[in-house]
Amino acid sequence: MNKKTKMVLIGNQLIGMVGLEEIFEKLYKSDLKPDEKIKARLVDSVRKENYIPPKQEVIYAEALLREYSFYYQKKINGSTDQTELCCDTYQGIPRENIPWYPTVYEEKCDGCRKCFEMCPQKVYLWDEKINKPKVINPFACVVGCSGCAEVCKLKAISFPPLSILDNLKSG
């Protein structure tokens, strides 16, 4: 059985991880809620099929817990994976191959929530602990859209230059 690769935002990098859906489904069926107690189990399970650099284990654990929390909420709410992405492709290119998604500069963000409230694609999760948005679903972002950055008066959100989309068309 071929396991699906899911792109996960770890730190500021998107990393392809194999077998997350299966791991998350097993945890969910075991009635394990996404909390700090399962971080080590998540890392151990994911490590069986993915390389996790030892010095980055804490960062991976945070990202995996965030992803599992998102998965868990979708299961509870009855959402399906089809609602995750706005589009599977952009001009024939798989969406996960297009580096178009926001970067949030937490040090500039004042927690006004305008970006979070205006984005219908659920690109963001609001982190109550730090009162700032987290990009948790980068490929749900509509290619070419930068509305969240436009409503941010403090310029705490950026996108790649639009010219990358021209390069995709010609490349």
ABEGO torsion letter per residue (X at the ends): XBBBBBBBBBEABBBBBBGAAAAAAAAAAAGBBBBAAAAAAAAAAAAAABBBBAAAAAAAAAAAAAAAAAAAAAAAAGBBAAAABABABBGGBBAAABBBBBBBBAAABAGAGAAAAABAAGABBBBAAAGBBBBABAAABBBGBAAAAAABAAGABBBBBAAAAAAAAAX
